[in-house]
Amino acid sequence: MRNLIAVAFVEPVVEGLEFPRDDWPLHITLVKFDVVEPQAAAGAQIETPPGSGDPLAAKISALMADPVAAALGCRVRVGGEARFGRAGSIPVNLIEPNEHLQALHNALVGIVEQLPGRIPTPAYTLAGYRPHVSHHGDRRLREGDAVALDRIALVDMAPGGGHSTRRILTLWTDGPA
């Protein structure tokens, strides 16, 4: 299984960027999922562009391209603070309800549900989706900030099978990255 996640970064990033698992650029999670590798999915036929170095990422990126393109450039507003995680240990800023962000999330969940794999936290999808941006030390957003969805990415949560880093596999941008 591959551990992947679709996110909207709110800090500058580039495709191929690898970063420590505990030092993410600020982002809004869109959907986190596990997917079966093509050779592990019995009878799965994965069509990918010639020369693709990562057929699974290429296939998923192709499936996500249209809903991502429709959401690129939309603006969301940062809401109040909350605490997520075990015993409320993770400070976050909620993202105010936004029809474009919710539509993107819903579309990506629908795509993931068609793949051979699973969403490990289904209670936090669709009607249970609570978009937010986790604080990272002094890096955080402020209530009332407006953020453009101009850097949407597919990220590998365990590149090369190691869980200490994350790697941006595909980055869709609206304007300069």
N, C-alpha and C positions, 0 to 999 in steps of 0.2 A: 504494500500500500504506500502511496505517496501522500504526504500531508501538505496540502496547499491552502492558500487563503487569498481571497480577493479583497483589496483595500483601496481606499482613496487617501493618498498621502497629502498632507497639508504642509509639508516641508519639501524643499527641493531634493529630488532623487534622480538617478539615471538607471536605465535598463542594465542589468547585470550586476548592479551594486550588491555586495555582500556585507552584512552587518551582524554584530553580535546579537544573540537572541534576547539579551536584556537591555539593548540599546537601540530600539526601533526609532526611526524617524516618526514624528507625530503622524497619526493616521486615523481614519474611520474604518473599522472593519465592516465589510460588506457581506461576506459569507466565508466561513472556515469549513473545510471539508477534507475527507480522505477519499482517495480514488485508487482503484486497482490498476496496476501497470498493465499495458496492453498485452504483454506476453503472459500475464497471469490471468487475464480474463478469458475464459474458455470461449473460443470461437469469435472473439472480438475482432472486428475489422476497423483499424484506425487509418483513415486517409489523411495524409499530411503532405505538405509541399515537398518537392524534391530537395534533398540536402538538409532537411531539418535535423538539427542535432538532438532535439528533445521532442520526439513525436507526440507524446502525451501532452506536453505543454502547448505545442503548436495546435493540436486538436481542440483543447479546451479554450485556448485564446481565440481560435476561429469561431467557436460557438458563442463566446462572450462579446465578440467585437461589435455586433449591432446594438445590443442594449447599452454597452459602454459608450459607444459613439453618441447615442441619443441623450445620455446624461452628461457628457463632457461639457464643461462650462457652466453648468447650473450652479447656483449659489445657495448655500445653506447658512443658517444662523446658529451661533453657539449659544446654548442655554446655560442653565445653572449647574452647579457642582453636585456630584453624587459620589457614592463609594460603592465599588463593585468588588467581586471576588470574595474569598473566604474571610469572614468576619469584617467585611468592608475595608479590606487592606489596600485597595487600589483606588486612588482618587482620580476622578474623571470629570470632564465637562460633557453634559448631554448635548446632543444636537437636536434643535427644535424640529418638530414634525415637518416633513417636506415631501410633497407628493412625488417629485422627481427622484429623490433619494430612495424613497420606499419602493417606487416602481423599478428602479435599478436592482435593489435588493431582491424583490420578488422575482424578477426575471432571472437573476443569477441563481437563486435557489431552485427555480424550475429547471434550469440547465443542469445543475449539479444532481438533481433528483433523477435525471435521465442517464447519468453516467453509472458505470459499475463502481459503486462506493457508498459513502454515507456522510451525513452531516452529524458530527459527534454531539452537538448541542441543539437538537431541533426545537427545544422550547424557546430558544432565543432567535427564532426565525419567523418570518411572515408577521402575524399579529403580535408575536413576542419580541420582535426586533426593537432594540433600544440603541440607536446609533449614538456613539460617544467617542471622545478622544481622551485617552489615558494621559495623565501627567507623567513626565519623565524628568524628575528633579525640578530644575527651574524652568524647563521647557514645558509650556502648556498654553492653552488658549484662554481667552477671557470671555466671560458672558457678554453677549452683544456683538462679538466679532462676526464678520461675514467671511465665509470661506468658499472659494470656488472649487468645484470638483474638476480640477484640471490635470490631475496626475493619478490615474486609476491603474492599478497593477495587479498582476497575478504573481504571487510570491511562493517560493518553495520553502517550507518550514524546516526541511532537513536535507539541504543540498548534499548530494553524494552519500546520503544515509547518516550524516552527522547532525546532531541536534543542537550544536553550539552556535550555529550561525543561521541566517536567513538570506535568501537570494531572490532578487527581482528577476523573474523570468520574462515577463512581458510588461511594458509600460505604455499606456495610451495617454497622450497628452493633448491639451488644448492650448496651443501657443508654445512659447519657449519652455523647455523642461526645467 
